[in-house]
Amino acid sequence: MERSAPRVLVVDDEDAILTFAAHVLEPVGYEVVGASDGTDALRLVDSQGPFDLFVIDMMMPTMSGDELARRLHQRDPDTMILYFTGYSHRVFTARPVLRETEVVVEKPVSVTAFRDAVSLLLFGHTRGPSAGRSPT
């Protein structure tokens, strides 16, 4: 029985980043949903959850990425978070130590590096969601 595609919620106030993530991840087997801010993300979690991974920008209006991650971890301590930011220093200012379920990727990033970071966090390897699946 084939697993469904891993669900990734990308949270960023820049439409270009939401489009980039979808164009990079969907062709290799991920389902990507976009949210423009933390409030929108929490609404989507309530209405469309669960998600396997959250790709979160640090600097957004109304709610910082760190605050969104804190709220997501309150709901589920094992939540997987990939901070995708041009302000990585702010991640560590807010919290000097990341959880085992969190990584930081600095913007800008190559397609390969972004895919690899997502795959490593979710699966522990860079082969993506189809690794280990039998052909249909």
N, CA, C and O atoms as a GROMACS GRO file, in nm:
protein
  544
    1MET      N    1   0.084  -0.118   0.000
    1MET     CA    2   0.000   0.000   0.000
    1MET      C    3   0.088   0.125   0.000
    1MET      O    4   0.178   0.136   0.083
    2GLU      N    5   0.064   0.215  -0.090
    2GLU     CA    6   0.146   0.335  -0.104
    2GLU      C    7   0.100   0.442  -0.007
    2GLU      O    8  -0.019   0.468   0.007
    3ARG      N    9   0.197   0.505   0.059
    3ARG     CA   10   0.168   0.616   0.150
    3ARG      C   11   0.125   0.738   0.071
    3ARG      O   12   0.161   0.756  -0.045
    4SER      N   13   0.047   0.821   0.137
    4SER     CA   14   0.012   0.948   0.072
    4SER      C   15   0.133   1.040   0.077
    4SER      O   16   0.226   1.018   0.154
    5ALA      N   17   0.130   1.142  -0.006
    5ALA     CA   18   0.241   1.238  -0.013
    5ALA      C   19   0.257   1.309   0.121
    5ALA      O   20   0.158   1.345   0.184
    6PRO      N   21   0.382   1.330   0.164
    6PRO     CA   22   0.403   1.408   0.287
    6PRO      C   23   0.348   1.550   0.267
    6PRO      O   24   0.368   1.611   0.163
    7ARG      N   25   0.279   1.600   0.369
    7ARG     CA   26   0.215   1.732   0.362
    7ARG      C   27   0.306   1.836   0.428
    7ARG      O   28   0.347   1.822   0.543
    8VAL      N   29   0.334   1.940   0.351
    8VAL     CA   30   0.421   2.048   0.397
    8VAL      C   31   0.342   2.178   0.396
    8VAL      O   32   0.286   2.216   0.293
    9LEU      N   33   0.339   2.247   0.510
    9LEU     CA   34   0.278   2.379   0.517
    9LEU      C   35   0.390   2.482   0.516
    9LEU      O   36   0.472   2.487   0.608
   10VAL      N   37   0.392   2.564   0.412
   10VAL     CA   38   0.492   2.669   0.398
   10VAL      C   39   0.429   2.800   0.444
   10VAL      O   40   0.324   2.840   0.394
   11VAL      N   41   0.494   2.866   0.539
   11VAL     CA   42   0.440   2.988   0.598
   11VAL      C   43   0.537   3.102   0.572
   11VAL      O   44   0.645   3.109   0.630
   12ASP      N   45   0.498   3.193   0.483
   12ASP     CA   46   0.584   3.305   0.445
   12ASP      C   47   0.496   3.416   0.391
   12ASP      O   48   0.398   3.390   0.321
   13ASP      N   49   0.531   3.540   0.423
   13ASP     CA   50   0.451   3.653   0.375
   13ASP      C   51   0.490   3.696   0.234
   13ASP      O   52   0.431   3.789   0.179
   14GLU      N   53   0.589   3.630   0.173
   14GLU     CA   54   0.628   3.660   0.035
   14GLU      C   55   0.573   3.553  -0.058
   14GLU      O   56   0.605   3.435  -0.045
   15ASP      N   57   0.489   3.595  -0.152
   15ASP     CA   58   0.430   3.501  -0.248
   15ASP      C   59   0.537   3.426  -0.327
   15ASP      O   60   0.519   3.308  -0.360
   16ALA      N   61   0.648   3.491  -0.358
   16ALA     CA   62   0.755   3.427  -0.435
   16ALA      C   63   0.811   3.305  -0.362
   16ALA      O   64   0.847   3.206  -0.425
   17ILE      N   65   0.819   3.312  -0.231
   17ILE     CA   66   0.870   3.198  -0.152
   17ILE      C   67   0.769   3.085  -0.152
   17ILE      O   68   0.807   2.968  -0.163
   18LEU      N   69   0.641   3.117  -0.140
   18LEU     CA   70   0.538   3.013  -0.145
   18LEU      C   71   0.540   2.942  -0.280
   18LEU      O   72   0.527   2.820  -0.287
   19THR      N   73   0.555   3.019  -0.387
   19THR     CA   74   0.562   2.962  -0.522
   19THR      C   75   0.687   2.878  -0.539
   19THR      O   76   0.681   2.768  -0.594
   20PHE      N   77   0.802   2.929  -0.492
   20PHE     CA   78   0.928   2.855  -0.500
   20PHE      C   79   0.914   2.719  -0.431
   20PHE      O   80   0.950   2.616  -0.489
   21ALA      N   81   0.863   2.717  -0.310
   21ALA     CA   82   0.852   2.592  -0.234
   21ALA      C   83   0.763   2.492  -0.307
   21ALA      O   84   0.796   2.373  -0.316
   22ALA      N   85   0.652   2.538  -0.360
   22ALA     CA   86   0.562   2.447  -0.433
   22ALA      C   87   0.630   2.394  -0.559
   22ALA      O   88   0.621   2.274  -0.587
   23HIS      N   89   0.696   2.480  -0.635
   23HIS     CA   90   0.763   2.436  -0.758
   23HIS      C   91   0.878   2.340  -0.731
   23HIS      O   92   0.908   2.254  -0.814
   24VAL      N   93   0.942   2.354  -0.617
   24VAL     CA   94   1.056   2.269  -0.583
   24VAL      C   95   1.011   2.136  -0.523
   24VAL      O   96   1.069   2.032  -0.555
   25LEU      N   97   0.910   2.137  -0.438
   25LEU     CA   98   0.873   2.017  -0.364
   25LEU      C   99   0.766   1.930  -0.430
   25LEU      O  100   0.774   1.807  -0.423
   26GLU      N  101   0.668   1.990  -0.495
   26GLU     CA  102   0.559   1.910  -0.553
   26GLU      C  103   0.608   1.810  -0.659
   26GLU      O  104   0.560   1.697  -0.658
   27PRO      N  105   0.700   1.847  -0.750
   27PRO     CA  106   0.742   1.752  -0.852
   27PRO      C  107   0.813   1.627  -0.797
   27PRO      O  108   0.821   1.524  -0.865
   28VAL      N  109   0.864   1.636  -0.673
   28VAL     CA  110   0.934   1.520  -0.616
   28VAL      C  111   0.851   1.448  -0.510
   28VAL      O  112   0.904   1.369  -0.433
   29GLY      N  113   0.720   1.476  -0.505
   29GLY     CA  114   0.632   1.393  -0.425
   29GLY      C  115   0.575   1.451  -0.298
   29GLY      O  116   0.520   1.377  -0.217
   30TYR      N  117   0.586   1.581  -0.276
   30TYR     CA  118   0.528   1.643  -0.157
   30TYR      C  119   0.398   1.715  -0.193
   30TYR      O  120   0.383   1.764  -0.305
   31GLU      N  121   0.306   1.720  -0.099
   31GLU     CA  122   0.188   1.806  -0.111
   31GLU      C  123   0.221   1.934  -0.037
   31GLU      O  124   0.255   1.931   0.081
   32VAL      N  125   0.211   2.047  -0.105
   32VAL     CA  126   0.249   2.176  -0.046
   32VAL      C  127   0.126   2.265  -0.033
   32VAL      O  128   0.050   2.283  -0.128
   33VAL      N  129   0.109   2.320   0.087
   33VAL     CA  130   0.004   2.415   0.116
   33VAL      C  131   0.073   2.542   0.165
   33VAL      O  132   0.171   2.534   0.239
   34GLY      N  133   0.023   2.658   0.123
   34GLY     CA  134   0.085   2.785   0.162
   34GLY      C  135  -0.001   2.865   0.256
   34GLY      O  136  -0.124   2.863   0.249
   35ALA      N  137   0.066   2.938   0.346
   35ALA     CA  138   0.000   3.031   0.438
   35ALA      C  139   0.079   3.160   0.439
   35ALA      O  140   0.202   3.158   0.434
   36SER      N  141   0.009   3.274   0.445
   36SER     CA  142   0.076   3.404   0.436
   36SER      C  143   0.127   3.457   0.570
   36SER      O  144   0.206   3.551   0.573
   37ASP      N  145   0.082   3.397   0.680
   37ASP     CA  146   0.130   3.439   0.812
   37ASP      C  147   0.095   3.333   0.916
   37ASP      O  148   0.032   3.233   0.884
   38GLY      N  149   0.136   3.358   1.039
   38GLY     CA  150   0.113   3.259   1.145
   38GLY      C  151  -0.033   3.235   1.176
   38GLY      O  152  -0.072   3.122   1.203
   39THR      N  153  -0.113   3.339   1.172
   39THR     CA  154  -0.256   3.324   1.199
   39THR      C  155  -0.321   3.236   1.093
   39THR      O  156  -0.400   3.148   1.125
   40ASP      N  157  -0.287   3.261   0.967
   40ASP     CA  158  -0.338   3.180   0.857
   40ASP      C  159  -0.291   3.035   0.872
   40ASP      O  160  -0.367   2.941   0.846
   41ALA      N  161  -0.166   3.016   0.914
   41ALA     CA  162  -0.112   2.881   0.932
   41ALA      C  163  -0.189   2.804   1.039
   41ALA      O  164  -0.224   2.688   1.018
   42LEU      N  165  -0.216   2.868   1.152
   42LEU     CA  166  -0.290   2.800   1.259
   42LEU      C  167  -0.432   2.766   1.214
   42LEU      O  168  -0.485   2.660   1.249
   43ARG      N  169  -0.492   2.855   1.137
   43ARG     CA  170  -0.626   2.827   1.082
   43ARG      C  171  -0.622   2.705   0.991
   43ARG      O  172  -0.711   2.619   0.997
   44LEU      N  173  -0.518   2.696   0.906
   44LEU     CA  174  -0.505   2.582   0.815
   44LEU      C  175  -0.478   2.452   0.891
   44LEU      O  176  -0.529   2.347   0.853
   45VAL      N  177  -0.400   2.459   0.997
   45VAL     CA  178  -0.375   2.340   1.079
   45VAL      C  179  -0.507   2.290   1.138
   45VAL      O  180  -0.533   2.170   1.139
   46ASP      N  181  -0.588   2.383   1.186
   46ASP     CA  182  -0.716   2.344   1.244
   46ASP      C  183  -0.812   2.287   1.140
   46ASP      O  184  -0.887   2.194   1.169
   47SER      N  185  -0.810   2.342   1.019
   47SER     CA  186  -0.907   2.300   0.918
   47SER      C  187  -0.856   2.191   0.824
   47SER      O  188  -0.936   2.113   0.772
   48GLN      N  189  -0.724   2.183   0.802
   48GLN     CA  190  -0.670   2.089   0.704
   48GLN      C  191  -0.563   1.996   0.758
   48GLN      O  192  -0.511   1.913   0.684
   49GLY      N  193  -0.530   2.006   0.885
   49GLY     CA  194  -0.421   1.926   0.942
   49GLY      C  195  -0.450   1.778   0.931
   49GLY      O  196  -0.562   1.741   0.896
   50PRO      N  197  -0.355   1.694   0.959
   50PRO     CA  198  -0.221   1.726   1.006
   50PRO      C  199  -0.123   1.751   0.890
   50PRO      O  200  -0.148   1.715   0.776
   51PHE      N  201  -0.010   1.815   0.925
   51PHE     CA  202   0.099   1.838   0.832
   51PHE      C  203   0.222   1.766   0.884
   51PHE      O  204   0.243   1.756   1.005
   52ASP      N  205   0.304   1.716   0.792
   52ASP     CA  206   0.426   1.644   0.831
   52ASP      C  207   0.541   1.739   0.862
   52ASP      O  208   0.630   1.706   0.941
   53LEU      N  209   0.539   1.857   0.799
   53LEU     CA  210   0.648   1.952   0.814
   53LEU      C  211   0.595   2.093   0.796
   53LEU      O  212   0.504   2.118   0.717
   54PHE      N  213   0.655   2.186   0.872
   54PHE     CA  214   0.624   2.327   0.858
   54PHE      C  215   0.752   2.398   0.815
   54PHE      O  216   0.854   2.389   0.882
   55VAL      N  217   0.744   2.470   0.703
   55VAL     CA  218   0.854   2.554   0.656
   55VAL      C  219   0.812   2.696   0.692
   55VAL      O  220   0.715   2.748   0.638
   56ILE      N  221   0.888   2.759   0.784
   56ILE     CA  222   0.843   2.885   0.844
   56ILE      C  223   0.948   2.994   0.828
   56ILE      O  224   1.066   2.975   0.858
   57ASP      N  225   0.902   3.109   0.779
   57ASP     CA  226   0.984   3.229   0.776
   57ASP      C  227   0.990   3.287   0.917
   57ASP      O  228   0.892   3.277   0.992
   58MET      N  229   1.103   3.347   0.955
   58MET     CA  230   1.115   3.406   1.088
   58MET      C  231   1.045   3.541   1.099
   58MET      O  232   0.980   3.570   1.200
   59MET      N  233   1.058   3.624   0.995
   59MET     CA  234   1.010   3.761   1.002
   59MET      C  235   0.881   3.775   0.921
   59MET      O  236   0.883   3.783   0.798
   60MET      N  237   0.768   3.777   0.992
   60MET     CA  238   0.638   3.793   0.928
   60MET      C  239   0.554   3.890   1.010
   60MET      O  240   0.576   3.907   1.129
   61PRO      N  241   0.457   3.954   0.945
   61PRO     CA  242   0.368   4.044   1.020
   61PRO      C  243   0.276   3.964   1.113
   61PRO      O  244   0.246   3.848   1.085
   62THR      N  245   0.234   4.022   1.216
   62THR     CA  246   0.139   3.972   1.317
   62THR      C  247   0.194   3.864   1.408
   62THR      O  248   0.156   3.859   1.526
   63MET      N  249   0.281   3.777   1.361
   63MET     CA  250   0.335   3.670   1.445
   63MET      C  251   0.470   3.626   1.388
   63MET      O  252   0.481   3.594   1.270
   64SER      N  253   0.572   3.625   1.472
   64SER     CA  254   0.705   3.580   1.425
   64SER      C  255   0.704   3.430   1.400
   64SER      O  256   0.619   3.357   1.452
   65GLY      N  257   0.798   3.385   1.322
   65GLY     CA  258   0.811   3.242   1.297
   65GLY      C  259   0.838   3.164   1.424
   65GLY      O  260   0.789   3.052   1.440
   66ASP      N  261   0.916   3.222   1.515
   66ASP     CA  262   0.945   3.154   1.641
   66ASP      C  263   0.819   3.139   1.727
   66ASP      O  264   0.801   3.036   1.792
   67GLU      N  265   0.734   3.241   1.727
   67GLU     CA  266   0.608   3.233   1.801
   67GLU      C  267   0.516   3.127   1.741
   67GLU      O  268   0.452   3.051   1.813
   68LEU      N  269   0.510   3.121   1.608
   68LEU     CA  270   0.430   3.018   1.543
   68LEU      C  271   0.482   2.880   1.579
   68LEU      O  272   0.405   2.790   1.612
   69ALA      N  273   0.613   2.862   1.572
   69ALA     CA  274   0.672   2.732   1.608
   69ALA      C  275   0.641   2.694   1.753
   69ALA      O  276   0.610   2.579   1.782
   70ARG      N  277   0.649   2.791   1.842
   70ARG     CA  278   0.616   2.765   1.982
   70ARG      C  279   0.472   2.714   1.996
   70ARG      O  280   0.446   2.619   2.069
   71ARG      N  281   0.381   2.780   1.927
   71ARG     CA  282   0.240   2.738   1.933
   71ARG      C  283   0.219   2.599   1.872
   71ARG      O  284   0.142   2.519   1.924
   72LEU      N  285   0.289   2.572   1.763
   72LEU     CA  286   0.277   2.440   1.701
   72LEU      C  287   0.333   2.332   1.792
   72LEU      O  288   0.276   2.224   1.803
   73HIS      N  289   0.445   2.361   1.859
   73HIS     CA  290   0.504   2.264   1.952
   73HIS      C  291   0.417   2.243   2.076
   73HIS      O  292   0.420   2.135   2.135
   74GLN      N  293   0.339   2.343   2.116
   74GLN     CA  294   0.245   2.325   2.226
   74GLN      C  295   0.139   2.222   2.188
   74GLN      O  296   0.095   2.143   2.272
   75ARG      N  297   0.099   2.223   2.063
   75ARG     CA  298  -0.002   2.129   2.014
   75ARG      C  299   0.056   1.989   1.998
   75ARG      O  300  -0.008   1.889   2.030
   76ASP      N  301   0.180   1.984   1.946
   76ASP     CA  302   0.247   1.855   1.922
   76ASP      C  303   0.398   1.876   1.938
   76ASP      O  304   0.461   1.937   1.852
   77PRO      N  305   0.455   1.827   2.047
   77PRO     CA  306   0.598   1.846   2.073
   77PRO      C  307   0.690   1.789   1.964
   77PRO      O  308   0.805   1.830   1.954
   78ASP      N  309   0.640   1.697   1.884
   78ASP     CA  310   0.722   1.636   1.779
   78ASP      C  311   0.708   1.706   1.643
   78ASP      O  312   0.756   1.654   1.542
   79THR      N  313   0.645   1.821   1.640
   79THR     CA  314   0.627   1.895   1.516
   79THR      C  315   0.762   1.921   1.450
   79THR      O  316   0.857   1.965   1.515
   80MET      N  317   0.770   1.894   1.319
   80MET     CA  318   0.891   1.918   1.240
   80MET      C  319   0.886   2.059   1.184
   80MET      O  320   0.790   2.097   1.117
   81ILE      N  321   0.992   2.137   1.211
   81ILE     CA  322   0.997   2.277   1.168
   81ILE      C  323   1.127   2.301   1.092
   81ILE      O  324   1.236   2.269   1.140
   82LEU      N  325   1.113   2.358   0.973
   82LEU     CA  326   1.228   2.406   0.897
   82LEU      C  327   1.214   2.558   0.890
   82LEU      O  328   1.127   2.610   0.820
   83TYR      N  329   1.300   2.628   0.964
   83TYR     CA  330   1.301   2.774   0.956
   83TYR      C  331   1.369   2.811   0.826
   83TYR      O  332   1.486   2.776   0.805
   84PHE      N  333   1.299   2.880   0.738
   84PHE     CA  334   1.350   2.920   0.607
   84PHE      C  335   1.355   3.071   0.609
   84PHE      O  336   1.254   3.138   0.587
   85THR      N  337   1.474   3.126   0.635
   85THR     CA  338   1.481   3.268   0.668
   85THR      C  339   1.609   3.334   0.621
   85THR      O  340   1.712   3.268   0.604
   86GLY      N  341   1.601   3.461   0.600
   86GLY     CA  342   1.719   3.543   0.574
   86GLY      C  343   1.774   3.601   0.704
   86GLY      O  344   1.871   3.677   0.701
   87TYR      N  345   1.714   3.566   0.815
   87TYR     CA  346   1.752   3.619   0.946
   87TYR      C  347   1.779   3.505   1.045
   87TYR      O  348   1.720   3.501   1.153
   88SER      N  349   1.866   3.414   1.008
   88SER     CA  350   1.890   3.296   1.093
   88SER      C  351   1.939   3.336   1.232
   88SER      O  352   1.911   3.266   1.330
   89HIS      N  353   2.011   3.446   1.243
   89HIS     CA  354   2.059   3.490   1.374
   89HIS      C  355   1.943   3.516   1.470
   89HIS      O  356   1.959   3.501   1.592
   90ARG      N  357   1.828   3.554   1.418
   90ARG     CA  358   1.712   3.580   1.504
   90ARG      C  359   1.654   3.452   1.561
   90ARG      O  360   1.595   3.453   1.669
   91VAL      N  361   1.670   3.342   1.489
   91VAL     CA  362   1.625   3.214   1.543
   91VAL      C  363   1.702   3.185   1.671
   91VAL      O  364   1.644   3.148   1.773
   92PHE      N  365   1.833   3.203   1.664
   92PHE     CA  366   1.918   3.169   1.778
   92PHE      C  367   1.916   3.275   1.887
   92PHE      O  368   1.951   3.246   2.001
   93THR      N  369   1.876   3.397   1.854
   93THR     CA  370   1.858   3.499   1.956
   93THR      C  371   1.736   3.465   2.039
   93THR      O  372   1.737   3.476   2.162
   94ALA      N  373   1.632   3.422   1.972
   94ALA     CA  374   1.508   3.386   2.042
   94ALA      C  375   1.528   3.260   2.126
   94ALA      O  376   1.474   3.248   2.236
   95ARG      N  377   1.605   3.166   2.072
   95ARG     CA  378   1.626   3.039   2.141
   95ARG      C  379   1.761   2.984   2.099
   95ARG      O  380   1.776   2.941   1.984
   96PRO      N  381   1.862   2.984   2.187
   96PRO     CA  382   1.997   2.945   2.148
   96PRO      C  383   2.011   2.798   2.106
   96PRO      O  384   2.107   2.763   2.037
   97VAL      N  385   1.919   2.713   2.147
   97VAL     CA  386   1.928   2.571   2.114
   97VAL      C  387   1.800   2.529   2.042
   97VAL      O  388   1.689   2.552   2.090
   98LEU      N  389   1.817   2.466   1.925
   98LEU     CA  390   1.701   2.416   1.851
   98LEU      C  391   1.660   2.280   1.905
   98LEU      O  392   1.740   2.208   1.965
   99ARG      N  393   1.535   2.245   1.883
   99ARG     CA  394   1.486   2.111   1.915
   99ARG      C  395   1.541   2.013   1.812
   99ARG      O  396   1.589   2.054   1.706
  100GLU      N  397   1.534   1.885   1.841
  100GLU     CA  398   1.577   1.782   1.746
  100GLU      C  399   1.493   1.783   1.620
  100GLU      O  400   1.536   1.735   1.516
  101THR      N  401   1.374   1.838   1.628
  101THR     CA  402   1.280   1.840   1.516
  101THR      C  403   1.284   1.971   1.439
  101THR      O  404   1.193   2.001   1.363
  102GLU      N  405   1.391   2.051   1.459
  102GLU     CA  406   1.402   2.180   1.393
  102GLU      C  407   1.536   2.195   1.322
  102GLU      O  408   1.639   2.147   1.370
  103VAL      N  409   1.533   2.262   1.207
  103VAL     CA  410   1.654   2.300   1.136
  103VAL      C  411   1.636   2.440   1.080
  103VAL      O  412   1.523   2.490   1.070
  104VAL      N  413   1.747   2.504   1.045
  104VAL     CA  414   1.745   2.636   0.986
  104VAL      C  415   1.810   2.629   0.849
  104VAL      O  416   1.918   2.572   0.834
  105VAL      N  417   1.744   2.687   0.750
  105VAL     CA  418   1.800   2.702   0.615
  105VAL      C  419   1.797   2.850   0.582
  105VAL      O  420   1.693   2.915   0.593
  106GLU      N  421   1.911   2.901   0.543
  106GLU     CA  422   1.926   3.044   0.513
  106GLU      C  423   1.882   3.074   0.370
  106GLU      O  424   1.920   3.004   0.277
  107LYS      N  425   1.799   3.179   0.354
  107LYS     CA  426   1.762   3.229   0.221
  107LYS      C  427   1.877   3.314   0.171
  107LYS      O  428   1.941   3.381   0.253
  108PRO      N  429   1.906   3.317   0.045
  108PRO     CA  430   1.854   3.231  -0.061
  108PRO      C  431   1.918   3.093  -0.054
  108PRO      O  432   2.024   3.074   0.006
  109VAL      N  433   1.851   2.996  -0.116
  109VAL     CA  434   1.899   2.859  -0.114
  109VAL      C  435   1.877   2.798  -0.252
  109VAL      O  436   1.786   2.839  -0.324
  110SER      N  437   1.960   2.701  -0.289
  110SER     CA  438   1.942   2.633  -0.417
  110SER      C  439   1.826   2.533  -0.407
  110SER      O  440   1.786   2.494  -0.298
  111VAL      N  441   1.775   2.494  -0.521
  111VAL     CA  442   1.668   2.394  -0.526
  111VAL      C  443   1.713   2.266  -0.458
  111VAL      O  444   1.640   2.211  -0.376
  112THR      N  445   1.832   2.220  -0.490
  112THR     CA  446   1.883   2.095  -0.432
  112THR      C  447   1.898   2.105  -0.281
  112THR      O  448   1.858   2.015  -0.208
  113ALA      N  449   1.955   2.214  -0.234
  113ALA     CA  450   1.975   2.230  -0.090
  113ALA      C  451   1.842   2.235  -0.015
  113ALA      O  452   1.829   2.179   0.094
  114PHE      N  453   1.741   2.300  -0.074
  114PHE     CA  454   1.610   2.307  -0.011
  114PHE      C  455   1.546   2.169  -0.006
  114PHE      O  456   1.496   2.128   0.099
  115ARG      N  457   1.547   2.098  -0.118
  115ARG     CA  458   1.490   1.962  -0.120
  115ARG      C  459   1.562   1.871  -0.021
  115ARG      O  460   1.499   1.793   0.050
  116ASP      N  461   1.695   1.881  -0.018
  116ASP     CA  462   1.773   1.796   0.072
  116ASP      C  463   1.740   1.825   0.218
  116ASP      O  464   1.727   1.732   0.298
  117ALA      N  465   1.725   1.952   0.254
  117ALA     CA  466   1.693   1.989   0.392
  117ALA      C  467   1.557   1.932   0.434
  117ALA      O  468   1.543   1.878   0.543
  118VAL      N  469   1.459   1.945   0.346
  118VAL     CA  470   1.326   1.891   0.375
  118VAL      C  471   1.332   1.740   0.391
  118VAL      O  472   1.277   1.685   0.487
  119SER      N  473   1.398   1.673   0.299
  119SER     CA  474   1.408   1.526   0.303
  119SER      C  475   1.485   1.478   0.426
  119SER      O  476   1.443   1.383   0.492
  120LEU      N  477   1.595   1.543   0.458
  120LEU     CA  478   1.673   1.504   0.576
  120LEU      C  479   1.592   1.516   0.704
  120LEU      O  480   1.597   1.428   0.789
  121LEU      N  481   1.518   1.623   0.717
  121LEU     CA  482   1.439   1.643   0.837
  121LEU      C  483   1.327   1.539   0.848
  121LEU      O  484   1.302   1.486   0.956
  122LEU      N  485   1.261   1.512   0.737
  122LEU     CA  486   1.148   1.418   0.740
  122LEU      C  487   1.189   1.271   0.741
  122LEU      O  488   1.127   1.189   0.809
  123PHE      N  489   1.294   1.237   0.664
  123PHE     CA  490   1.326   1.096   0.642
  123PHE      C  491   1.465   1.053   0.687
  123PHE      O  492   1.494   0.933   0.694
  124GLY      N  493   1.552   1.149   0.717
  124GLY     CA  494   1.688   1.114   0.757
  124GLY      C  495   1.780   1.084   0.640
  124GLY      O  496   1.890   1.034   0.660
  125HIS      N  497   1.736   1.115   0.518
  125HIS     CA  498   1.817   1.096   0.397
  125HIS      C  499   1.775   1.202   0.295
  125HIS      O  500   1.677   1.274   0.316
  126THR      N  501   1.848   1.211   0.184
  126THR     CA  502   1.820   1.314   0.083
  126THR      C  503   1.748   1.260  -0.040
  126THR      O  504   1.744   1.328  -0.143
  127ARG      N  505   1.694   1.140  -0.032
  127ARG     CA  506   1.630   1.079  -0.150
  127ARG      C  507   1.482   1.113  -0.163
  127ARG      O  508   1.418   1.070  -0.260
  128GLY      N  509   1.427   1.189  -0.070
  128GLY     CA  510   1.289   1.233  -0.081
  128GLY      C  511   1.187   1.129  -0.042
  128GLY      O  512   1.222   1.021   0.005
  129PRO      N  513   1.060   1.161  -0.061
  129PRO     CA  514   0.951   1.076  -0.013
  129PRO      C  515   0.936   0.945  -0.090
  129PRO      O  516   0.877   0.851  -0.037
  130SER      N  517   0.986   0.937  -0.211
  130SER     CA  518   0.966   0.814  -0.289
  130SER      C  519   1.069   0.707  -0.259
  130SER      O  520   1.053   0.594  -0.306
  131ALA      N  521   1.173   0.737  -0.184
  131ALA     CA  522   1.277   0.637  -0.152
  131ALA      C  523   1.214   0.522  -0.074
  131ALA      O  524   1.145   0.543   0.025
  132GLY      N  525   1.240   0.404  -0.120
  132GLY     CA  526   1.189   0.286  -0.053
  132GLY      C  527   1.052   0.241  -0.098
  132GLY      O  528   1.007   0.134  -0.060
  133ARG      N  529   0.984   0.321  -0.178
  133ARG     CA  530   0.854   0.280  -0.231
  133ARG      C  531   0.874   0.181  -0.343
  133ARG      O  532   0.968   0.192  -0.422
  134SER      N  533   0.787   0.086  -0.349
  134SER     CA  534   0.794  -0.009  -0.460
  134SER      C  535   0.725   0.050  -0.582
  134SER      O  536   0.630   0.127  -0.567
  135PRO      N  537   0.771   0.017  -0.702
  135PRO     CA  538   0.708   0.071  -0.823
  135PRO      C  539   0.563   0.025  -0.832
  135PRO      O  540   0.528  -0.085  -0.789
  136THR      N  541   0.479   0.111  -0.889
  136THR     CA  542   0.336   0.075  -0.903
  136THR      C  543   0.309   0.018  -1.038
  136THR      O  544   0.196  -0.018  -1.068
   0.00000   0.00000   0.00000
